[in-house]
Amino acid sequence: MKPRSAKQKGKLLEKWVAERFRHTGIDPQARPEIGSGSGRLKGDIATKLPITIECKNTKTFKANKFMKQAEKESLGYQEFVVIWHPPYKPMEGSYVMMSYSLFEKLLKFFKE
């Protein structure tokens, strides 16, 4: 796969996630981060949420590598998640990987 097409695949997932955040009201200002985290703001999605979001649209699932990158980009002061879109599935078939502590916080929130 050419590097340009790999970038296009990544951007496709980033745009979809940002659109879903806007559409569902999670964050009406959500948008793909310009430069995908290379600037002042890290992560792939610019959002008001206190979470760094890393998007991966790849054939292979490299959990350790993806989580380490997301953790690094969180700069140690934000929770972080990885959204992975496996091949041959619709975008809605993407998976979210997060720390257990964040998962527990979400469960507590749902319980209230």
HUCORJO-V206937 format. One record per residue. N is the residue number from 1. RES is the residue in three letters. OMEGA is omega in degrees with one decimal (NA if undefined). NEAR is the number of other ideal C-beta (glycine too) atoms within 8 Angstrom. D_CENTER is the distance of its C-alpha to the mean C-alpha in whole Angstrom. Layout:
N:RES:OMEGA:NEAR:D_CENTER / N:RES:OMEGA:NEAR:D_CENTER
//
This chain:
1:MET:178.7:4:22 / 2:LYS:179.6:5:23 / 3:PRO:-178.9:6:20 / 4:ARG:-179.3:6:20 / 5:SER:175.7:8:19 / 6:ALA:176.9:10:16 / 7:LYS:179.4:8:15 / 8:GLN:177.5:8:16 / 9:LYS:178.7:10:14 / 10:GLY:179.9:13:10 / 11:LYS:178.6:9:11 / 12:LEU:178.3:9:12 / 13:LEU:179.2:15:9 / 14:GLU:179.6:14:7 / 15:LYS:-179.7:9:11 / 16:TRP:-179.7:9:11 / 17:VAL:179.8:14:8 / 18:ALA:178.4:14:9 / 19:GLU:178.3:8:13 / 20:ARG:177.6:9:12 / 21:PHE:179.4:12:11 / 22:ARG:-175.8:12:14 / 23:HIS:-177.7:6:16 / 24:THR:-179.9:6:16 / 25:GLY:178.1:6:17 / 26:ILE:174.7:9:14 / 27:ASP:-178.7:10:14 / 28:PRO:-179.1:5:16 / 29:GLN:-176.2:8:15 / 30:ALA:178.4:12:12 / 31:ARG:173.9:7:11 / 32:PRO:179.8:11:10 / 33:GLU:178.2:14:11 / 34:ILE:-178.6:6:14 / 35:GLY:177.8:6:14 / 36:SER:173.2:9:10 / 37:GLY:-178.8:11:11 / 38:SER:-178.8:4:15 / 39:GLY:-179.3:7:16 / 40:ARG:177.8:2:17 / 41:LEU:-177.7:7:14 / 42:LYS:-178.9:8:11 / 43:GLY:-176.9:14:7 / 44:ASP:-178.4:12:6 / 45:ILE:174.6:14:7 / 46:ALA:-176.6:11:10 / 47:THR:177.2:12:11 / 48:LYS:179.0:4:14 / 49:LEU:178.4:7:12 / 50:PRO:-177.2:4:13 / 51:ILE:173.0:10:9 / 52:THR:-176.8:13:7 / 53:ILE:178.7:14:3 / 54:GLU:-178.8:15:3 / 55:CYS:179.1:13:4 / 56:LYS:178.4:11:7 / 57:ASN:-172.5:9:10 / 58:THR:176.2:10:13 / 59:LYS:-175.1:4:16 / 60:THR:179.7:4:16 / 61:PHE:-178.3:7:14 / 62:LYS:-172.3:7:14 / 63:ALA:-177.9:8:13 / 64:ASN:-178.4:6:15 / 65:LYS:-178.4:7:14 / 66:PHE:-177.9:14:10 / 67:MET:177.9:11:11 / 68:LYS:178.7:8:13 / 69:GLN:-179.9:9:11 / 70:ALA:179.2:15:8 / 71:GLU:178.7:8:12 / 72:LYS:-177.6:7:14 / 73:GLU:177.8:12:11 / 74:SER:177.2:13:12 / 75:LEU:175.7:8:15 / 76:GLY:-178.8:3:16 / 77:TYR:178.1:4:16 / 78:GLN:168.6:8:13 / 79:GLU:179.5:12:11 / 80:PHE:176.4:16:8 / 81:VAL:173.0:13:6 / 82:VAL:174.3:14:5 / 83:ILE:-178.3:14:4 / 84:TRP:176.4:13:8 / 85:HIS:178.9:14:10 / 86:PRO:-179.4:10:14 / 87:PRO:174.5:5:16 / 88:TYR:175.8:3:19 / 89:LYS:173.8:8:17 / 90:PRO:-179.2:4:16 / 91:MET:179.3:8:13 / 92:GLU:178.5:4:13 / 93:GLY:178.8:8:14 / 94:SER:-179.6:11:10 / 95:TYR:176.9:8:10 / 96:VAL:177.9:8:8 / 97:MET:-177.7:10:9 / 98:MET:176.5:10:10 / 99:SER:177.9:7:13 / 100:TYR:-178.8:6:16 / 101:SER:177.2:7:17 / 102:LEU:177.4:11:14 / 103:PHE:179.2:9:15 / 104:GLU:177.2:8:19 / 105:LYS:179.0:9:18 / 106:LEU:178.5:8:16 / 107:LEU:177.4:8:19 / 108:LYS:179.1:8:22 / 109:PHE:-180.0:7:20 / 110:PHE:-178.5:6:21 / 111:LYS:-177.5:5:24 / 112:GLU:NA:4:26
//
